[in-house]
Amino acid sequence: MQFLTRFSLKNSIAVLIISVLLIGLGAYSFSSLKSDLLPDIEFPQLSVTAVYPGASSEDVNEQITRKLEEKLKGIEGLDSMTSQSGDSVSRVQLSFPIGSDMDKITPSVNEAVKDAGLPEGVQTKVDRFSFGAIPIVNAALFAKDNPDFEAWVKETLKPELDKVKGINSVALSGLPEKYLEIIVDKTKARQYGLSLDAVKKAVQESYFSFPAGTVQDQTIVVPIRVDQKLTKLEDLKKVTVTSPVTGKEVALSGFAEVKTVEQTTAISRYNLKPSISLLINKKQDANTVEVADGVIEVLDKHKDKMEYVMSFDQAEGIKSSINELISKGLFGALFASLAVLIFLRNFRATIIAVLSIPLSLLIAAIFIKWWGLTLNVMSLAGMAVSVGRVVDDSIIVIENIFRKIKQDPAGDRSKLTMEGTKEMMSAILSSTITTVVVFLPLGLVGGITGAFFLPFALTIVVALLASLVVAITLIPILARSSFRKLGDDHEKEPFYVKWYEKLVRSALRHKVITVVLAFALLVGSFGLLAVSNLGFVFLPNEKQKLVQANIELPAATSLETTNDVSLQLEQLLDGAKQQYPKVFTSIGNYDYQTGTTSTNKATYFLELAEDVEMQDALKDVSSIIQGVLDAQAPGSIVKVSELSTGGPPTNNNVDVDLYSNNLTELEKASKQVEELMLKRTDIKNVKNNMQEKQLQWTVQLKPEQMKEKGLSSFMVLGLITDQTKPVSVGQYVLDGTEQDIRLSYDRPLSGKEELENLTLFGKAGPVKLKDVAEVVQGEVVTSIQKLNERVYARVSAEVAGNDVSGVTAQVISEVEKLDLPSGVSLEGGGGSDETAQTIQDLLVAMGIAIGLVYLTMLVFFGKARLPFVILTSLLFVPIGSLILLIIAKEPMSMSAMIGFLMLIGIVVTNAIVLVDRINQNRAAGLPIREAIIESGKTRLRPILMTALATIAALLPLAFSTPEGGLISRGLALVVVGGLTTSTLLTVVFLPVIYEIAFNREHRKEQKLAKSGGLSV
């Protein structure tokens, strides 16, 4: 690549113009990148949702879920299938291997759903999941002197928000629902023998509009239409229904009341203040920050009509993470510059060297935009980590040019510059290519983990390649024109060079002692690791200041009862406002996928004060809620946990899966496991997916009696449905306003006795239900869970500490000792299983990386022994890395493992620079020992400079906060510690290994020296 340097020196103006253009294009690319918290990865998962109104969980399982499972299990490439059958809803989750073509799989799933033979009236929906589908804004809205606030929000604010660029959906919760209700007097309806369905048909028949052909009127054809419409509310009240008992027409006003009703199906509050909940989802390819800013701009525009409080704003998290990483990167660049200045003691040389940092990173930004990636914590972490490494090539080149010009200030600057660059060309080219190839095996790390780290690796690779090009093109140009007033280099050797020379000569004289001491340090570091209880986690637990609490009262609890219980909870939490300044409440959880509301559920989001510890808050909130529920709603379920903001799977979970077709036994077993896990202090957020049972009445028909009375099962079903479910008539225009009309009785069924006394009209006349059927009371589960078609219960928890594998093994061991009900089998595992697989993949990747490094160096150096000599520098990486992780109490994690992978490329750079100089000296005729000592003295400064620059650049990340440190902190600690010890030991140990590797040549040189034929 020397031609690039020659070209650059001959066409310096052109190179400078290209550099300026790249800076401008890079700055534009960086500023226009879409901002997201995480890489927008589409999980290879599909969710099939089927809504069957009114069906019980068992009916849903038999008539919906089983049929879907039977069809879907044949989908090509299916990895696993889970299902959940609840009241009215079936959900089937399909998982496929990472990299699956979901565009091809989705149509196959849609086709299978269509062919499943589901009952009539079932609505199905197939959804794909990605991080882009996660809601980005959740806000509480309050009226400000606006009596028609709900209508204004629905009719004005929502349409305006829908127009914001990038918004996919705007959902509102807590709005009252307004409709026209026909309330039928049950007693009178029974006297007339009328049902809600009969009333519905009568109303619908009053709205009649159909084409009736055409007629010729002279020269034109005129269409004819038969039309009948009710236009006023009074007309609706006059609608008549024929009584099957009397045979006479009965006016609607004679047995029913028509009135406008406002009903709330969900309730939202903020700090006890009623509110409307606003939930925003963005489109897949939209910029999260821009969409969120657009939403806030619309809300701020209407501050005269309303107030709002953000309960969740993903844009704030993105901005915080981006700002954190950018500030760490800038501080890293500053520290790297100071490290270079300390050694060169020349401002111009320092400025030239560090120019590669912004230029390389801006070139990386161009490629990030070109590839369609986003600016997120992974790509930014890649930039921040690259800061110290991208300056290395420039440091090595500028230091050599600086030294050569200082030694010969009167020489030809172009020639000296070319020579200085040429001498280092092999070293920087081989070291950069070596570092780049280290990241190639990262593609072997499968699953979602590999996909998450891909932007990180790509950013580093592009930045490193850009830094190499900058070092051999722009840096020589600037160096040639900048070093014009350097004096003769008659200064004394720096003190550290003199110390180093004495140290390396001593090490070469005592090779055995040097090798033994080095390996003793290595073994000692692993021994320290064994006794430190450092632990291993997939990713460190993310520190949050938000608590999420979910309560589920007994099934069928009304919204009013749930609200009353919730108010008591909120009042207690409001009394602890110093600890929980913000409490957001949502009662009657609305499922935006199915359109159904759970009136017995409530969710709370609590923001913690700065001085409140998460674990203390979890215990306190759980105690407050449990106390109220025990008193007001025994048997309720409580879940209190840290709010997860989403992200790469931490795999810090332990799961126990229980299998049995006997749901009663399965429920008992899951309770046993849950109680065992709740007693442990090293796990938190224990969850049990097995739902409580609820009361159910089953009407068991008697076939003989039914046949005798001339009745059918559908007649019974219709009668009971008529008594238990409101009926929707449709939407009609009355008094100039479109209104939703619904039918219901003035009172619900009072109990089992009234149900049994319902009257059926068959061929044999009126018959009581109890005469043809038996009403049996029983309990049924509210939800049936299945994994790969097997009914199961999962009890899961998060490991509170760092030893995920150890805790998982202990939990599974204790569960296996439990006396579980017969017929219940168990499987234990969780995040530790995937973590173990990922570690295995990473270790394989490291092995391949070392092999690729060896092959790369073999190509550059041509001798099989030299790559082995260079690779010995890797032996000392664990010493500093492990010691620093132990001191910082940072667990071994995925990010730390990536740090070790990076070190394979970074550490050999110093060894390559040293060995390359030794080879040049030997080619010039120096004996091995003198070649080693001279190369050490000459290359010590650039080696220390590059190492110190990389270390200094990573120090801000090593001390980073959770906003930017989730991915990068462990990595930074590993690189800082490993590079420190490997650098200090490599400059001493590697010369010893080199001389051992070429021991035969060295002995010959010593014999020649003794005989006077060679000067040593």
Secondary structure, DSSP 4 states (H G I P E B T S, - for coil): -HHHHHHHHHSHHHHHHHHHHHHHHHHHHHHHSPB-SS---EEEEEEEEEE-TT--HHHHIIIIIHHHHHHHTTSTT--EEEEEEETTEEEEEEE--TT--HHHHHHHHHHHHHTT-PPTT-EEEEEEEEGGGS--EEEEEEESS-TTHHHHIIIIIHHHHHTSTTEEEEEEESPPEEEEEEEE-HHHHHHHT--HHHHHHHHHHTSEEEEEEEEEETTEEEEEEEEE---SHHHHHT-EEE-TTT-SEEEGGGTEEEEEEEE-S-EEEETTEEEEEEEEEE-TTS-HHHHHHHHHHHHHHTTTTEEEEEEEEHHHHHHHHHHHHHHHHHHHHHHHHHHHHHHH--HHHHHHHHTHHHHHHHHHHHHHHHTT--B-HHHHHHHHHHHHHHTHHHHHHHHHHHHHHHH-TTS-HHHHHHHHHHHHHHHHHHHHHHHHHHTGGGGGS-HHHHHHHHHHHHHHHHHHHHHHHHHHHHHHHHHHHH--S-----PPPPHHHHHHHHHHHHHHH-HHHHHHHHHHHHHHHHHHHHHHT--B-SSPPPP-SEEEEEEEPSTT--HHHHHHHHHHHHHHHHTTTTT-SEEEEEEEEE-TTT--EEEEEEEEEEEPPTT--HHHHHHHHHHHHHHHHHHHSTT-EEEEEEPP---S----EEEEEEE-S-HHHHHHHHHHHHHHHHT-SSEEEEEE-PPPEEEEEEEEE-HHHHHHHT--HHHHHHHHHHHHS-EEEEEEEETTEEEEEEEEESS---SHHHHHT-EEEETTEEEEHHHHEEEEEEEEESEEEEETTEEEEEEEEEESSSBHHHHHHHHHHHHHTS-PPTT-EEEEEEHHHHHHHHHHHHHHHHHHHHHHHHHHHHHHH--SHHHHHHHGGGGGHHHHHHHHHHHHTPPB-HHHHHHHHHHHHHHHHHHHHHHHHHHHHHHTT--HHHHHHHHHHHHHHHHHHHHHHHHHHHHHHHT--HHHHHHHHHHHHHHHHHHHHHHHHHHHHHHHHHHHHTHHHHHHHHHHHHTTSS--
